[in-house]
Amino acid sequence: MTANPVLFPEAVAEAMRADLPAVAERAVDEIIVGVPSYADAFQGPMGRKISTAVELALRGFLQVAVDGGGVDAGTPGGPVVEAAYALGRGEARSGRSMDALLAAYRVGARVSWRDMSATAVRAGMDPMALARFAELVFAYIDRLSAASVAGHADELASSSRARLRLRERLARGLLTGSPHAELSEMAQRAEWAPPRTLTAVVLPEGRVRGALVSLDPRTLVATEDLPGLDAPGELAALLVPDAEGAARGALLRGLAGRGAVVGPARPWWGAQASYGRALRALRLDPGAEPDAPLDTDARLAELVLRADEEALADLRARALAPLSAVGETAREKLTETLRSWLLHHGRRDQVAAALFVHPQTVRYRMTQLRELYGRGLEDPQTVLELTIALGVPPSSTDPGDHAGGR
């Protein structure tokens, strides 16, 4: 915007220049009173910058006014605007919002106008020029405010991107089991306060954004170079803070319908163990509720039994070998009866109720089983092997079937 000239007789200009240091000092004093949050800032490392910015702004403004007011005081790259922009960035780095700085601008503008206009009147400025002078004062402050707001926004955006990169690096360090000291250092650089525990969640990458809506904002996200996956790029890992105990139920509810596998809560620096269990659980059948997250805490027996699939297959083949002497239909019925008998500790009525058959049918089948196993059904080791063999149905899928999108 091009302003109409404001004519400053030399006497007026000289009087105002001479009074500038005092005006700047009074402006700073009233800013401290009017904006209490700046009391410490003026005494700390930002103090000199703020005081210098006040005087620089006043001198810059006065020069614009003396030159006739036609110079665009808000032109990017000018020293005054650069200082205002840097001040906004400094506020963002200090963790403050723009509220205090904008309030300081308002106080500074009021004090400067009051004192500088008084000096101008004493030096002989006419009323029309004084009115135009007031308009220019507040337009100038608006431009400086806008420059500071831009600096504040740019700093937040820049620091947010840098912090996001550091937190992604921290997440990968946790997933790969970096040393505790190294993880603590990375957490400090990423401005991430370690929680008590972390819970690993593995889910399709396309569902991460929706999942994060209901999760702790400290949740770490890793989407690239995930260790232990056969199909990198399809899955992502989340590390959710303090999701143990009652909070685990809320986590599971929030992940419903997102194809997630949820590991156990572990000390934050040991999140690799939670992630490792979630990866192993990807081999499990999702069960009867495909929309529910696969909760590894509820599938511990399967995870233990399937830690070595080949060993389990060998155990199952040996333990169930006596059943190979009967036909397929009879073998299925006897296997079902034997599993129920083991689960119900031989209580015939409970076995019958579970299988929806008559107790006499259970008695008949158990007689057949004792003929096939002999005294083996009374041997604790044989009973243990049968319990393990029949505890988990044989896996009908390849271990990697669920890795790409349960």
C-alpha positions as CSV (number, residue, x, y, z in Angstrom):
1,M,0.0,0.0,0.0
2,T,1.3,3.5,-0.9
3,A,0.6,6.0,1.8
4,N,0.1,9.8,1.4
5,P,3.2,11.8,2.3
6,V,3.6,12.8,6.0
7,L,5.6,16.0,6.1
8,F,8.0,16.2,8.9
9,P,9.7,19.5,9.4
10,E,13.3,18.9,10.2
11,A,12.8,20.2,13.8
12,V,10.0,17.6,14.4
13,A,12.2,14.8,13.0
14,E,15.2,15.8,15.1
15,A,13.1,16.0,18.2
16,M,11.6,12.6,17.7
17,R,15.0,11.0,16.9
18,A,16.4,12.4,20.1
19,D,13.6,11.0,22.1
20,L,13.7,7.5,20.5
21,P,15.9,5.8,23.2
22,A,13.6,7.0,25.9
23,V,10.5,6.0,24.0
24,A,12.0,2.5,23.4
25,E,12.8,2.2,27.1
26,R,9.3,3.2,28.2
27,A,7.8,0.8,25.7
28,V,9.8,-2.1,27.0
29,D,8.9,-1.2,30.6
30,E,5.2,-1.1,29.8
31,I,5.4,-4.3,27.8
32,I,6.8,-6.1,30.9
33,V,3.9,-4.7,33.0
34,G,1.2,-5.3,30.3
35,V,2.5,-8.8,29.3
36,P,3.8,-10.4,32.5
37,S,5.0,-13.6,30.7
38,Y,7.7,-11.4,29.1
39,A,9.3,-10.5,32.5
40,D,11.6,-13.4,32.4
41,A,12.1,-13.3,28.6
42,F,13.6,-9.8,28.8
43,Q,16.0,-11.0,31.4
44,G,16.9,-14.2,29.6
45,P,18.7,-14.8,26.2
46,M,15.7,-13.4,24.3
47,G,15.9,-10.1,26.2
48,R,18.6,-8.4,24.2
49,K,16.9,-9.5,20.9
50,I,13.5,-8.1,22.0
51,S,14.9,-4.8,23.2
52,T,16.9,-4.4,20.0
53,A,13.8,-5.3,18.0
54,V,11.8,-2.5,19.7
55,E,14.4,0.2,19.0
56,L,15.0,-1.1,15.4
57,A,11.2,-1.1,14.8
58,L,10.9,2.5,16.0
59,R,13.8,3.8,14.0
60,G,12.6,2.0,10.9
61,F,9.2,3.4,11.3
62,L,10.4,6.9,11.9
63,Q,12.6,6.7,8.8
64,V,9.6,5.6,6.7
65,A,7.5,8.5,8.1
66,V,10.2,11.0,7.5
67,D,10.6,9.8,4.0
68,G,7.0,10.6,3.3
69,G,5.3,7.3,4.3
70,G,5.4,6.0,0.7
71,V,7.9,3.2,1.3
72,D,6.3,-0.1,2.0
73,A,7.4,-0.9,5.5
74,G,6.3,-4.5,5.2
75,T,8.5,-5.4,2.3
76,P,10.0,-8.9,3.0
77,G,13.8,-8.7,3.3
78,G,13.9,-5.3,5.0
79,P,15.9,-5.4,8.3
80,V,12.9,-4.4,10.4
81,V,10.7,-7.1,8.9
82,E,13.4,-9.7,9.1
83,A,13.8,-8.9,12.8
84,A,10.1,-9.3,13.3
85,Y,10.1,-12.6,11.4
86,A,13.0,-13.8,13.5
87,L,11.2,-12.8,16.7
88,G,8.2,-14.9,15.7
89,R,10.5,-17.9,15.1
90,G,12.1,-17.4,18.4
91,E,8.8,-17.4,20.2
92,A,8.0,-20.8,18.5
93,R,11.3,-22.2,19.5
94,S,10.7,-21.1,23.1
95,G,7.4,-23.0,23.1
96,R,5.2,-19.9,23.3
97,S,2.1,-19.1,21.2
98,M,1.8,-15.8,19.4
99,D,-0.6,-14.3,22.0
100,A,2.1,-12.7,24.2
101,L,4.0,-11.3,21.2
102,L,0.9,-9.8,19.6
103,A,0.0,-8.3,23.0
104,A,3.5,-6.8,23.2
105,Y,3.1,-5.3,19.8
106,R,-0.2,-3.7,20.9
107,V,1.3,-2.3,24.1
108,G,4.4,-1.1,22.2
109,A,2.3,0.6,19.5
110,R,0.2,2.4,22.1
111,V,3.2,3.7,24.2
112,S,5.1,4.7,21.1
113,W,2.2,6.6,19.6
114,R,1.5,8.4,22.9
115,D,5.1,9.4,23.5
116,M,6.1,10.2,19.9
117,S,3.0,12.1,19.1
118,A,3.6,14.2,22.3
119,T,7.1,15.0,21.1
120,A,5.8,15.8,17.6
121,V,3.1,18.2,19.0
122,R,5.7,20.0,21.1
123,A,7.9,20.3,18.0
124,G,5.1,21.9,16.0
125,M,3.5,19.1,14.0
126,D,0.1,20.2,12.6
127,P,-3.1,18.3,13.4
128,M,-3.7,16.8,9.9
129,A,-0.1,15.5,9.8
130,L,-0.5,14.1,13.3
131,A,-3.7,12.2,12.3
132,R,-1.9,10.7,9.3
133,F,1.0,9.9,11.5
134,A,-1.3,7.8,13.8
135,E,-2.6,5.9,10.9
136,L,0.9,5.1,9.8
137,V,2.0,3.9,13.3
138,F,-0.7,1.3,13.5
139,A,-0.4,0.1,9.9
140,Y,3.3,-0.3,10.5
141,I,2.7,-2.4,13.7
142,D,0.2,-4.5,11.7
143,R,2.9,-5.3,9.1
144,L,5.4,-6.3,11.8
145,S,2.8,-8.4,13.5
146,A,2.1,-10.2,10.3
147,A,5.9,-10.9,9.8
148,S,6.1,-12.4,13.3
149,V,3.1,-14.6,12.7
150,A,4.7,-15.9,9.5
151,G,8.0,-16.6,11.3
152,H,6.1,-18.4,14.1
153,A,4.2,-20.6,11.7
154,D,7.3,-21.4,9.6
155,E,9.3,-22.4,12.7
156,L,6.5,-24.6,13.9
157,A,6.2,-26.3,10.5
158,S,10.0,-26.8,10.3
159,S,10.5,-28.1,13.8
160,S,7.5,-30.4,13.4
161,R,9.0,-32.0,10.3
162,A,12.4,-32.4,12.0
163,R,10.8,-33.8,15.1
164,L,8.7,-36.3,13.1
165,R,11.9,-37.5,11.3
166,L,13.6,-38.0,14.7
167,R,10.7,-39.9,16.1
168,E,10.6,-42.2,13.1
169,R,14.2,-42.9,13.7
170,L,13.5,-43.6,17.3
171,A,10.7,-46.0,16.4
172,R,13.1,-48.0,14.2
173,G,15.7,-48.0,16.9
174,L,13.1,-49.5,19.3
175,L,11.9,-52.1,16.8
176,T,15.5,-53.3,16.1
177,G,16.5,-53.3,19.8
178,S,19.1,-50.5,19.9
179,P,21.0,-50.1,23.2
180,H,19.2,-48.4,26.1
181,A,21.6,-45.4,26.2
182,E,21.3,-44.8,22.5
183,L,17.5,-45.0,22.7
184,S,17.4,-42.5,25.6
185,E,19.6,-40.1,23.5
186,M,17.3,-40.4,20.5
187,A,14.3,-39.8,22.6
188,Q,15.8,-36.6,24.0
189,R,16.6,-35.3,20.5
190,A,13.1,-36.1,19.4
191,E,11.6,-34.3,22.4
192,W,9.7,-37.5,23.3
193,A,9.3,-38.2,27.0
194,P,9.6,-42.0,27.5
195,P,6.5,-43.6,29.0
196,R,6.5,-46.6,31.4
197,T,5.6,-49.1,28.7
198,L,5.1,-49.4,24.9
199,T,2.8,-51.8,23.1
200,A,3.6,-52.8,19.5
201,V,0.7,-52.8,17.0
202,V,1.2,-54.2,13.5
203,L,-1.5,-53.2,11.0
204,P,-1.9,-52.4,7.3
205,E,-0.2,-49.1,6.4
206,G,-3.3,-47.7,4.9
207,R,-5.1,-47.9,8.2
208,V,-2.5,-46.1,10.3
209,R,-4.1,-42.6,10.0
210,G,-7.5,-43.8,11.1
211,A,-6.0,-45.7,14.0
212,L,-4.0,-42.8,15.3
213,V,-7.2,-40.7,15.9
214,S,-8.0,-42.7,19.1
215,L,-4.4,-43.3,20.3
216,D,-2.1,-41.5,22.7
217,P,-0.5,-38.6,20.8
218,R,2.9,-39.8,21.9
219,T,2.4,-42.9,19.8
220,L,5.4,-43.6,17.5
221,V,4.9,-44.7,13.9
222,A,7.3,-46.7,11.7
223,T,6.3,-47.4,8.1
224,E,9.6,-48.0,6.4
225,D,12.3,-50.6,6.7
226,L,10.4,-52.6,9.3
227,P,12.5,-55.6,10.5
228,G,11.2,-59.1,10.3
229,L,8.6,-58.7,7.5
230,D,8.6,-60.6,4.2
231,A,6.5,-57.9,2.5
232,P,7.9,-54.5,3.6
233,G,5.8,-51.5,2.7
234,E,2.5,-53.3,3.2
235,L,2.5,-53.1,7.0
236,A,3.2,-50.4,9.6
237,A,4.1,-50.6,13.2
238,L,2.8,-48.4,16.0
239,L,4.3,-48.1,19.5
240,V,1.6,-47.1,21.9
241,P,2.5,-45.6,25.3
242,D,1.1,-47.0,28.6
243,A,-1.6,-49.3,27.1
244,E,-1.4,-51.9,29.8
245,G,-4.1,-52.9,32.3
246,A,-7.5,-51.2,31.8
247,A,-6.0,-49.1,29.0
248,R,-5.5,-52.2,26.9
249,G,-9.2,-52.7,26.5
250,A,-9.6,-49.2,25.2
251,L,-6.7,-49.8,22.8
252,L,-8.3,-53.0,21.4
253,R,-11.7,-51.3,21.0
254,G,-10.1,-48.4,19.1
255,L,-8.4,-50.8,16.7
256,A,-11.5,-52.7,15.8
257,G,-11.9,-53.3,12.1
258,R,-8.3,-52.2,11.3
259,G,-6.7,-55.6,10.9
260,A,-4.4,-55.0,13.8
261,V,-2.2,-57.4,15.7
262,V,-1.4,-56.2,19.3
263,G,1.7,-57.2,21.1
264,P,2.1,-57.2,24.9
265,A,3.1,-54.1,27.0
266,R,6.8,-54.0,27.7
267,P,9.2,-51.4,29.3
268,W,9.5,-48.7,26.7
269,W,13.2,-49.5,25.9
270,G,12.2,-53.2,25.4
271,A,9.5,-52.6,22.8
272,Q,11.3,-54.9,20.4
273,A,10.0,-57.9,22.4
274,S,6.4,-56.6,22.0
275,Y,7.0,-56.1,18.2
276,G,8.5,-59.6,17.9
277,R,5.5,-61.3,19.5
278,A,3.1,-59.3,17.2
279,L,5.1,-60.6,14.2
280,R,4.9,-64.2,15.4
281,A,1.2,-63.8,16.0
282,L,0.7,-62.9,12.3
283,R,0.9,-66.6,11.6
284,L,-2.1,-67.4,13.7
285,D,-5.6,-67.8,12.3
286,P,-7.6,-64.6,13.0
287,G,-10.4,-66.6,14.5
288,A,-14.1,-66.2,14.5
289,E,-14.1,-62.4,14.8
290,P,-12.1,-61.0,11.8
291,D,-13.0,-57.4,12.7
292,A,-11.5,-57.7,16.2
293,P,-7.8,-57.1,16.7
294,L,-5.7,-60.1,17.2
295,D,-4.8,-59.8,20.9
296,T,-1.6,-61.7,21.6
297,D,-2.3,-61.7,25.3
298,A,-5.4,-63.8,24.6
299,R,-3.5,-66.2,22.4
300,L,-0.5,-67.1,24.6
301,A,-1.0,-70.8,24.5
302,E,-1.1,-70.9,20.7
303,L,2.0,-68.7,20.5
304,V,3.8,-71.1,22.8
305,L,2.7,-74.2,21.1
306,R,3.4,-72.8,17.6
307,A,6.8,-71.3,18.5
308,D,8.2,-74.3,16.6
309,E,5.7,-75.5,14.0
310,E,7.7,-78.5,12.9
311,A,8.2,-79.7,16.5
312,L,4.5,-79.4,17.1
313,A,3.7,-81.3,13.9
314,D,6.1,-84.1,14.9
315,L,4.6,-84.2,18.4
316,R,1.1,-84.4,17.0
317,A,2.0,-87.2,14.6
318,R,3.5,-89.3,17.4
319,A,0.9,-88.6,20.0
320,L,-2.0,-89.4,17.6
321,A,-0.4,-92.3,15.9
322,P,-2.6,-95.0,17.6
323,L,-5.7,-93.4,16.0
324,S,-4.4,-94.3,12.6
325,A,-5.6,-97.8,13.2
326,V,-9.3,-96.8,12.7
327,G,-11.2,-95.3,9.8
328,E,-11.4,-91.5,9.1
329,T,-14.9,-91.0,10.4
330,A,-14.2,-93.0,13.6
331,R,-10.9,-91.2,14.0
332,E,-12.5,-87.8,13.9
333,K,-15.1,-88.8,16.6
334,L,-12.4,-90.3,18.8
335,T,-10.1,-87.3,18.4
336,E,-12.9,-85.0,19.4
337,T,-13.8,-87.1,22.4
338,L,-10.2,-87.4,23.5
339,R,-9.7,-83.6,23.4
340,S,-12.9,-83.0,25.4
341,W,-11.9,-85.8,27.9
342,L,-8.6,-84.1,28.5
343,L,-10.1,-80.6,28.8
344,H,-12.8,-81.9,31.3
345,H,-10.3,-84.1,33.3
346,G,-12.3,-87.3,32.5
347,R,-15.6,-86.1,33.8
348,R,-18.0,-88.1,31.6
349,D,-21.1,-86.0,32.0
350,Q,-19.3,-82.8,31.2
351,V,-17.7,-84.4,28.1
352,A,-21.1,-85.6,27.0
353,A,-22.6,-82.2,27.4
354,A,-19.8,-80.5,25.5
355,L,-20.1,-83.0,22.6
356,F,-24.0,-83.1,22.7
357,V,-23.9,-86.9,23.0
358,H,-25.2,-89.4,25.6
359,P,-22.8,-90.3,28.4
360,Q,-23.0,-93.9,27.3
361,T,-21.6,-92.8,23.9
362,V,-18.7,-91.2,25.7
363,R,-18.1,-94.4,27.7
364,Y,-18.1,-96.4,24.5
365,R,-15.6,-94.1,22.8
366,M,-13.3,-94.0,25.8
367,T,-13.3,-97.8,25.9
368,Q,-12.1,-97.7,22.3
369,L,-9.4,-95.1,23.1
370,R,-8.1,-97.2,26.0
371,E,-7.8,-100.2,23.7
372,L,-5.8,-98.0,21.2
373,Y,-3.6,-96.3,23.9
374,G,-3.4,-99.1,26.5
375,R,-2.0,-97.7,29.8
376,G,-0.8,-94.6,28.0
377,L,-3.9,-92.6,29.0
378,E,-2.8,-93.1,32.6
379,D,0.8,-92.0,31.9
380,P,1.4,-88.3,32.8
381,Q,3.9,-87.8,30.0
382,T,1.5,-89.3,27.4
383,V,-1.4,-87.2,28.7
384,L,0.8,-84.0,28.5
385,E,1.8,-84.8,24.9
386,L,-1.8,-85.5,24.0
387,T,-2.9,-82.2,25.6
388,I,-0.3,-80.3,23.6
389,A,-1.1,-82.1,20.4
390,L,-4.8,-81.5,20.7
391,G,-4.6,-78.1,22.3
392,V,-4.4,-76.3,19.0
393,P,-5.9,-77.5,15.8
394,P,-3.4,-78.0,12.9
395,S,-2.7,-74.8,11.1
396,S,-4.5,-74.7,7.8
397,T,-2.6,-71.8,6.4
398,D,0.9,-71.0,5.5
399,P,2.7,-69.0,8.3
400,G,2.9,-66.0,6.1
401,D,-0.7,-65.9,4.9
402,H,-1.7,-63.2,7.3
403,A,1.3,-61.0,6.8
404,G,-0.2,-58.9,4.1
405,G,-3.6,-58.0,5.3
406,R,-5.7,-59.7,7.9
